[in-house]
Amino acid sequence: MSTTQPVRAAATPSPRVRDQAREAAALIAFSAATACGLALALLLLTRLGSQG
C-alpha cells in the first residue's frame, strides 16, 4: 500500500478574477436582455389581445 499522493501531470491554473468578472458581466447582460425581451413580448401579446 502506498501512502504517497498522486502527482498531477497537467495542473490547470485557476481563472483570474478579471476573467470571472467578465463572465459575470456577460451573464448579467444576457439575463437582462432576455428578461427585457420576454417582457416586451408579453406586453405585445397583451396589447394585441386587448384589441380583438
C-alpha positions, 0 to 999 in steps of 0.5 A: 500500500502506498501512502504517497499522493498522486502527482498531477501531470497537467495542473490547470491554473485557476481563472483570474478574477478579471476573467470571472468578472467578465463572465459575470458581466456577460451573464448579467447582460444576457439575463437582462436582455432576455428578461427585457425581451420576454417582457416586451413580448408579453406586453405585445401579446397583451396589447394585441389581445386587448384589441380583438 
